[in-house]
Amino acid sequence: MTTSLRFRFRFLTAAFLVFISTRVLAAEYFVAPTGDDANAGADATPWRTVSHAANQVQAGDTVTIHPGTYSESPWLATSGAPGAPITFTAEPGAVFESPDPNASEEAFNVAGAGYVRLVGFEATGGFDETIFLRPGSHHIEISDCKLYGNHIGILIADSDTVTVSNCSLHNNVRAGLRVAGTTHNVLVSDTESFNNNDGLGCDGQADGYTGDRTASNISFVRTKAHDNGQDGFDVPATGAFFDQVESANNACAGFKIWSDATLSNCLVRGNHTGIGTTSATGNTTVTITNCTVVDNGLGVVAKPPMTAGTRYSVNLFNNILVGPDHVIDFYDTVNLTEARNILWRGDLTGNVIQQLTATGAKKRRFSGREVNLGRWQRVMKQGEGTLAIDPQLNGDYAPATVSAAVDRARSDVAPPTDYAGTPRPQGNGPDIGAIEIPGGVINHQPLADCGAANRIGRATRRLLFNAAGSLDPDGDVLTYSWDFGDGSPALLGARVLHAFATAGVYTVTLTVSDGQLSGQRSLTVTVL
């Protein structure tokens, strides 16, 4: 995390906390299903509706909502004050249910008020915008909420200085959370948005988190989106910031990020596309650092800017990108800077990087072998320290101790902590990817590259076998041993010739060793 981003995050956190840091002497009211709005609102004589409470409170007041069902749509137009917010706390078991799912009703409206806290709200039953911060709302805290079975979980419209924390937003028809209009200075943390689905796939609006281009300074920390009908995070806001975030198994993109966005310590898995980038106006920068992007249909796709004749920049540092197809696609209207990444699609002959023209035509392709042999670096002047090699991820997406990801990240751009909050580095240097493992590494496992996965030859005729694409991440000298699977003695060397005596199908195995660790890869030879 850069110094400026750390400053911004600390400033936002301070802004969110300042209005709840002190309390003045104020009234405490209670609402219960057994109450009456003609009562005094005390615990022994509670009010019946939250709507009545919202019409009575003043700065510094607290309203406690006792367990029960509340079929209403309260509006709050009164503001609290710095150090004296208005607080509504719903106790466990207090549930808001829509009085009319066919009407445009909200579980709670903040109508342009400021310095308000909403704690513990649970709402279901077909609300439209379940919690709606209407234009002009400011210094709002929403925490510990459960919003499900509605249209939108939280809508923040033209508002300022909002924090959402420890919320669960799920099984809504549209987005879990939407940031609309000119909303700015929003922090979403420790929140999960999942199973939101309108049935329209990638043409729908069922994102985990979404927003408008006109919003700015929207931050997501320790936040998850999964199993949504569209994107996990579709946040075109200027200066969006993501750290320690996860997006998994969404029908479309894990992340769509736009102008001057920063994405770090992200775990992106099982989406149609891992991360998509673009720019509305050009002349902006998207930076993706220390992310683990695995098992998506496509990895990172840097699309053209939306304004013709413009360009924008994408920085990719310290990421693990693994998938069945290209792991980096970028258009020639994108200024790509790429270094210290691990790229892997299993087959070293398959293309891991693809450049396209502005119209989408294929322009250049680079296989894993070409990355390791330096063609990507020579042609595009990119790829310092980047390898096409298996990162050897375990079940929680951490690299094995001998992985080429360990201790090899660029320290000048690595965030100070990892996806789980573990300090970096734990070894001799920070690790590539989202997860930092303890202890570091002394030696990395080498990569064996024996060429094409399938070959055809003729009996008694010699074939050339070449291990030129093999590598050692530490730069150690390798030894090479070839087992041809036909009972003949192994041959040593990076380039060897061998003739099979009879027709058949043979498995040829290359073993490379740095003297301590070894790597293997096999190919199939059909001899006619």
WOSULZI-V929565 format. One record per residue. N is the residue number from 0. RES is the residue in three letters. PHI is phi in whole degrees, 0 to 359 (* if undefined). Layout:
n=N res=RES phi=PHI
n=N res=RES phi=PHI
This chain:
n=0 res=MET phi=*
n=1 res=THR phi=288
n=2 res=THR phi=300
n=3 res=SER phi=294
n=4 res=LEU phi=291
n=5 res=ARG phi=299
n=6 res=PHE phi=296
n=7 res=ARG phi=297
n=8 res=PHE phi=297
n=9 res=ARG phi=294
n=10 res=PHE phi=296
n=11 res=LEU phi=297
n=12 res=THR phi=300
n=13 res=ALA phi=297
n=14 res=ALA phi=296
n=15 res=PHE phi=291
n=16 res=LEU phi=271
n=17 res=VAL phi=297
n=18 res=PHE phi=278
n=19 res=ILE phi=241
n=20 res=SER phi=283
n=21 res=THR phi=225
n=22 res=ARG phi=231
n=23 res=VAL phi=256
n=24 res=LEU phi=297
n=25 res=ALA phi=209
n=26 res=ALA phi=276
n=27 res=GLU phi=238
n=28 res=TYR phi=242
n=29 res=PHE phi=223
n=30 res=VAL phi=232
n=31 res=ALA phi=210
n=32 res=PRO phi=300
n=33 res=THR phi=269
n=34 res=GLY phi=277
n=35 res=ASP phi=213
n=36 res=ASP phi=293
n=37 res=ALA phi=275
n=38 res=ASN phi=287
n=39 res=ALA phi=276
n=40 res=GLY phi=86
n=41 res=ALA phi=281
n=42 res=ASP phi=299
n=43 res=ALA phi=281
n=44 res=THR phi=227
n=45 res=PRO phi=285
n=46 res=TRP phi=283
n=47 res=ARG phi=267
n=48 res=THR phi=237
n=49 res=VAL phi=289
n=50 res=SER phi=300
n=51 res=HIS phi=296
n=52 res=ALA phi=300
n=53 res=ALA phi=296
n=54 res=ASN phi=276
n=55 res=GLN phi=255
n=56 res=VAL phi=290
n=57 res=GLN phi=231
n=58 res=ALA phi=307
n=59 res=GLY phi=90
n=60 res=ASP phi=283
n=61 res=THR phi=235
n=62 res=VAL phi=241
n=63 res=THR phi=257
n=64 res=ILE phi=256
n=65 res=HIS phi=286
n=66 res=PRO phi=304
n=67 res=GLY phi=145
n=68 res=THR phi=256
n=69 res=TYR phi=235
n=70 res=SER phi=260
n=71 res=GLU phi=199
n=72 res=SER phi=223
n=73 res=PRO phi=293
n=74 res=TRP phi=239
n=75 res=LEU phi=239
n=76 res=ALA phi=249
n=77 res=THR phi=269
n=78 res=SER phi=264
n=79 res=GLY phi=279
n=80 res=ALA phi=214
n=81 res=PRO phi=304
n=82 res=GLY phi=81
n=83 res=ALA phi=217
n=84 res=PRO phi=289
n=85 res=ILE phi=271
n=86 res=THR phi=238
n=87 res=PHE phi=247
n=88 res=THR phi=242
n=89 res=ALA phi=266
n=90 res=GLU phi=286
n=91 res=PRO phi=306
n=92 res=GLY phi=98
n=93 res=ALA phi=276
n=94 res=VAL phi=232
n=95 res=PHE phi=271
n=96 res=GLU phi=236
n=97 res=SER phi=297
n=98 res=PRO phi=290
n=99 res=ASP phi=203
n=100 res=PRO phi=299
n=101 res=ASN phi=274
n=102 res=ALA phi=259
n=103 res=SER phi=274
n=104 res=GLU phi=248
n=105 res=GLU phi=240
n=106 res=ALA phi=287
n=107 res=PHE phi=201
n=108 res=ASN phi=250
n=109 res=VAL phi=255
n=110 res=ALA phi=266
n=111 res=GLY phi=77
n=112 res=ALA phi=274
n=113 res=GLY phi=229
n=114 res=TYR phi=56
n=115 res=VAL phi=229
n=116 res=ARG phi=241
n=117 res=LEU phi=241
n=118 res=VAL phi=238
n=119 res=GLY phi=78
n=120 res=PHE phi=287
n=121 res=GLU phi=239
n=122 res=ALA phi=214
n=123 res=THR phi=204
n=124 res=GLY phi=96
n=125 res=GLY phi=98
n=126 res=PHE phi=300
n=127 res=ASP phi=278
n=128 res=GLU phi=267
n=129 res=THR phi=298
n=130 res=ILE phi=247
n=131 res=PHE phi=241
n=132 res=LEU phi=267
n=133 res=ARG phi=279
n=134 res=PRO phi=310
n=135 res=GLY phi=93
n=136 res=SER phi=293
n=137 res=HIS phi=203
n=138 res=HIS phi=52
n=139 res=ILE phi=245
n=140 res=GLU phi=243
n=141 res=ILE phi=243
n=142 res=SER phi=217
n=143 res=ASP phi=55
n=144 res=CYS phi=260
n=145 res=LYS phi=228
n=146 res=LEU phi=236
n=147 res=TYR phi=209
n=148 res=GLY phi=70
n=149 res=ASN phi=238
n=150 res=HIS phi=271
n=151 res=ILE phi=241
n=152 res=GLY phi=290
n=153 res=ILE phi=229
n=154 res=LEU phi=242
n=155 res=ILE phi=247
n=156 res=ALA phi=245
n=157 res=ASP phi=47
n=158 res=SER phi=240
n=159 res=ASP phi=220
n=160 res=THR phi=60
n=161 res=VAL phi=231
n=162 res=THR phi=236
n=163 res=VAL phi=237
n=164 res=SER phi=217
n=165 res=ASN phi=54
n=166 res=CYS phi=248
n=167 res=SER phi=239
n=168 res=LEU phi=238
n=169 res=HIS phi=208
n=170 res=ASN phi=54
n=171 res=ASN phi=265
n=172 res=VAL phi=287
n=173 res=ARG phi=243
n=174 res=ALA phi=291
n=175 res=GLY phi=292
n=176 res=LEU phi=214
n=177 res=ARG phi=232
n=178 res=VAL phi=250
n=179 res=ALA phi=242
n=180 res=GLY phi=65
n=181 res=THR phi=263
n=182 res=THR phi=307
n=183 res=HIS phi=213
n=184 res=ASN phi=61
n=185 res=VAL phi=239
n=186 res=LEU phi=238
n=187 res=VAL phi=250
n=188 res=SER phi=221
n=189 res=ASP phi=49
n=190 res=THR phi=234
n=191 res=GLU phi=232
n=192 res=SER phi=234
n=193 res=PHE phi=206
n=194 res=ASN phi=57
n=195 res=ASN phi=275
n=196 res=ASN phi=201
n=197 res=ASP phi=255
n=198 res=GLY phi=78
n=199 res=LEU phi=257
n=200 res=GLY phi=60
n=201 res=CYS phi=286
n=202 res=ASP phi=266
n=203 res=GLY phi=265
n=204 res=GLN phi=231
n=205 res=ALA phi=266
n=206 res=ASP phi=277
n=207 res=GLY phi=295
n=208 res=TYR phi=221
n=209 res=THR phi=213
n=210 res=GLY phi=187
n=211 res=ASP phi=253
n=212 res=ARG phi=296
n=213 res=THR phi=281
n=214 res=ALA phi=282
n=215 res=SER phi=207
n=216 res=ASN phi=54
n=217 res=ILE phi=254
n=218 res=SER phi=241
n=219 res=PHE phi=234
n=220 res=VAL phi=227
n=221 res=ARG phi=50
n=222 res=THR phi=235
n=223 res=LYS phi=234
n=224 res=ALA phi=222
n=225 res=HIS phi=207
n=226 res=ASP phi=58
n=227 res=ASN phi=268
n=228 res=GLY phi=288
n=229 res=GLN phi=232
n=230 res=ASP phi=267
n=231 res=GLY phi=289
n=232 res=PHE phi=233
n=233 res=ASP phi=237
n=234 res=VAL phi=234
n=235 res=PRO phi=279
n=236 res=ALA phi=302
n=237 res=THR phi=291
n=238 res=GLY phi=72
n=239 res=ALA phi=296
n=240 res=PHE phi=229
n=241 res=PHE phi=229
n=242 res=ASP phi=213
n=243 res=GLN phi=57
n=244 res=VAL phi=237
n=245 res=GLU phi=225
n=246 res=SER phi=223
n=247 res=ALA phi=221
n=248 res=ASN phi=57
n=249 res=ASN phi=273
n=250 res=ALA phi=293
n=251 res=CYS phi=243
n=252 res=ALA phi=266
n=253 res=GLY phi=292
n=254 res=PHE phi=223
n=255 res=LYS phi=239
n=256 res=ILE phi=234
n=257 res=TRP phi=235
n=258 res=SER phi=295
n=259 res=ASP phi=55
n=260 res=ALA phi=274
n=261 res=THR phi=233
n=262 res=LEU phi=234
n=263 res=SER phi=221
n=264 res=ASN phi=52
n=265 res=CYS phi=256
n=266 res=LEU phi=247
n=267 res=VAL phi=234
n=268 res=ARG phi=213
n=269 res=GLY phi=72
n=270 res=ASN phi=264
n=271 res=HIS phi=299
n=272 res=THR phi=234
n=273 res=GLY phi=291
n=274 res=ILE phi=225
n=275 res=GLY phi=246
n=276 res=THR phi=234
n=277 res=THR phi=198
n=278 res=SER phi=216
n=279 res=ALA phi=287
n=280 res=THR phi=239
n=281 res=GLY phi=80
n=282 res=ASN phi=59
n=283 res=THR phi=232
n=284 res=THR phi=225
n=285 res=VAL phi=248
n=286 res=THR phi=239
n=287 res=ILE phi=238
n=288 res=THR phi=225
n=289 res=ASN phi=53
n=290 res=CYS phi=252
n=291 res=THR phi=243
n=292 res=VAL phi=242
n=293 res=VAL phi=225
n=294 res=ASP phi=59
n=295 res=ASN phi=262
n=296 res=GLY phi=301
n=297 res=LEU phi=232
n=298 res=GLY phi=273
n=299 res=VAL phi=251
n=300 res=VAL phi=239
n=301 res=ALA phi=264
n=302 res=LYS phi=278
n=303 res=PRO phi=295
n=304 res=PRO phi=295
n=305 res=MET phi=278
n=306 res=THR phi=257
n=307 res=ALA phi=301
n=308 res=GLY phi=81
n=309 res=THR phi=245
n=310 res=ARG phi=225
n=311 res=TYR phi=214
n=312 res=SER phi=245
n=313 res=VAL phi=231
n=314 res=ASN phi=253
n=315 res=LEU phi=239
n=316 res=PHE phi=228
n=317 res=ASN phi=64
n=318 res=ASN phi=254
n=319 res=ILE phi=258
n=320 res=LEU phi=238
n=321 res=VAL phi=231
n=322 res=GLY phi=187
n=323 res=PRO phi=278
n=324 res=ASP phi=224
n=325 res=HIS phi=306
n=326 res=VAL phi=257
n=327 res=ILE phi=225
n=328 res=ASP phi=240
n=329 res=PHE phi=217
n=330 res=TYR phi=268
n=331 res=ASP phi=284
n=332 res=THR phi=264
n=333 res=VAL phi=249
n=334 res=ASN phi=274
n=335 res=LEU phi=269
n=336 res=THR phi=240
n=337 res=GLU phi=228
n=338 res=ALA phi=202
n=339 res=ARG phi=57
n=340 res=ASN phi=252
n=341 res=ILE phi=254
n=342 res=LEU phi=244
n=343 res=TRP phi=205
n=344 res=ARG phi=228
n=345 res=GLY phi=89
n=346 res=ASP phi=255
n=347 res=LEU phi=293
n=348 res=THR phi=275
n=349 res=GLY phi=282
n=350 res=ASN phi=283
n=351 res=VAL phi=259
n=352 res=ILE phi=231
n=353 res=GLN phi=222
n=354 res=GLN phi=255
n=355 res=LEU phi=238
n=356 res=THR phi=282
n=357 res=ALA phi=298
n=358 res=THR phi=270
n=359 res=GLY phi=95
n=360 res=ALA phi=286
n=361 res=LYS phi=291
n=362 res=LYS phi=246
n=363 res=ARG phi=218
n=364 res=ARG phi=226
n=365 res=PHE phi=223
n=366 res=SER phi=280
n=367 res=GLY phi=302
n=368 res=ARG phi=297
n=369 res=GLU phi=293
n=370 res=VAL phi=296
n=371 res=ASN phi=291
n=372 res=LEU phi=272
n=373 res=GLY phi=96
n=374 res=ARG phi=294
n=375 res=TRP phi=303
n=376 res=GLN phi=291
n=377 res=ARG phi=291
n=378 res=VAL phi=283
n=379 res=MET phi=253
n=380 res=LYS phi=59
n=381 res=GLN phi=235
n=382 res=GLY phi=86
n=383 res=GLU phi=300
n=384 res=GLY phi=77
n=385 res=THR phi=279
n=386 res=LEU phi=230
n=387 res=ALA phi=262
n=388 res=ILE phi=204
n=389 res=ASP phi=295
n=390 res=PRO phi=284
n=391 res=GLN phi=55
n=392 res=LEU phi=277
n=393 res=ASN phi=266
n=394 res=GLY phi=298
n=395 res=ASP phi=257
n=396 res=TYR phi=70
n=397 res=ALA phi=273
n=398 res=PRO phi=285
n=399 res=ALA phi=294
n=400 res=THR phi=296
n=401 res=VAL phi=263
n=402 res=SER phi=295
n=403 res=ALA phi=292
n=404 res=ALA phi=281
n=405 res=VAL phi=280
n=406 res=ASP phi=67
n=407 res=ARG phi=246
n=408 res=ALA phi=283
n=409 res=ARG phi=288
n=410 res=SER phi=286
n=411 res=ASP phi=287
n=412 res=VAL phi=242
n=413 res=ALA phi=290
n=414 res=PRO phi=298
n=415 res=PRO phi=290
n=416 res=THR phi=229
n=417 res=ASP phi=259
n=418 res=TYR phi=305
n=419 res=ALA phi=267
n=420 res=GLY phi=90
n=421 res=THR phi=288
n=422 res=PRO phi=297
n=423 res=ARG phi=253
n=424 res=PRO phi=273
n=425 res=GLN phi=260
n=426 res=GLY phi=235
n=427 res=ASN phi=285
n=428 res=GLY phi=196
n=429 res=PRO phi=291
n=430 res=ASP phi=271
n=431 res=ILE phi=286
n=432 res=GLY phi=101
n=433 res=ALA phi=280
n=434 res=ILE phi=244
n=435 res=GLU phi=267
n=436 res=ILE phi=262
n=437 res=PRO phi=286
n=438 res=GLY phi=92
n=439 res=GLY phi=72
n=440 res=VAL phi=215
n=441 res=ILE phi=263
n=442 res=ASN phi=216
n=443 res=HIS phi=263
n=444 res=GLN phi=286
n=445 res=PRO phi=285
n=446 res=LEU phi=252
n=447 res=ALA phi=265
n=448 res=ASP phi=230
n=449 res=CYS phi=256
n=450 res=GLY phi=95
n=451 res=ALA phi=301
n=452 res=ALA phi=289
n=453 res=ASN phi=224
n=454 res=ARG phi=223
n=455 res=ILE phi=234
n=456 res=GLY phi=220
n=457 res=ARG phi=239
n=458 res=ALA phi=304
n=459 res=THR phi=73
n=460 res=ARG phi=262
n=461 res=ARG phi=284
n=462 res=LEU phi=245
n=463 res=LEU phi=268
n=464 res=PHE phi=244
n=465 res=ASN phi=231
n=466 res=ALA phi=256
n=467 res=ALA phi=299
n=468 res=GLY phi=279
n=469 res=SER phi=292
n=470 res=LEU phi=206
n=471 res=ASP phi=240
n=472 res=PRO phi=301
n=473 res=ASP phi=269
n=474 res=GLY phi=80
n=475 res=ASP phi=291
n=476 res=VAL phi=290
n=477 res=LEU phi=255
n=478 res=THR phi=252
n=479 res=TYR phi=232
n=480 res=SER phi=224
n=481 res=TRP phi=248
n=482 res=ASP phi=251
n=483 res=PHE phi=268
n=484 res=GLY phi=71
n=485 res=ASP phi=242
n=486 res=GLY phi=85
n=487 res=SER phi=279
n=488 res=PRO phi=297
n=489 res=ALA phi=296
n=490 res=LEU phi=250
n=491 res=LEU phi=253
n=492 res=GLY phi=129
n=493 res=ALA phi=287
n=494 res=ARG phi=235
n=495 res=VAL phi=223
n=496 res=LEU phi=248
n=497 res=HIS phi=211
n=498 res=ALA phi=245
n=499 res=PHE phi=272
n=500 res=ALA phi=287
n=501 res=THR phi=227
n=502 res=ALA phi=294
n=503 res=GLY phi=154
n=504 res=VAL phi=247
n=505 res=TYR phi=237
n=506 res=THR phi=260
n=507 res=VAL phi=258
n=508 res=THR phi=240
n=509 res=LEU phi=259
n=510 res=THR phi=242
n=511 res=VAL phi=245
n=512 res=SER phi=218
n=513 res=ASP phi=259
n=514 res=GLY phi=98
n=515 res=GLN phi=236
n=516 res=LEU phi=244
n=517 res=SER phi=229
n=518 res=GLY phi=224
n=519 res=GLN phi=229
n=520 res=ARG phi=206
n=521 res=SER phi=239
n=522 res=LEU phi=224
n=523 res=THR phi=254
n=524 res=VAL phi=244
n=525 res=THR phi=261
n=526 res=VAL phi=257
n=527 res=LEU phi=264
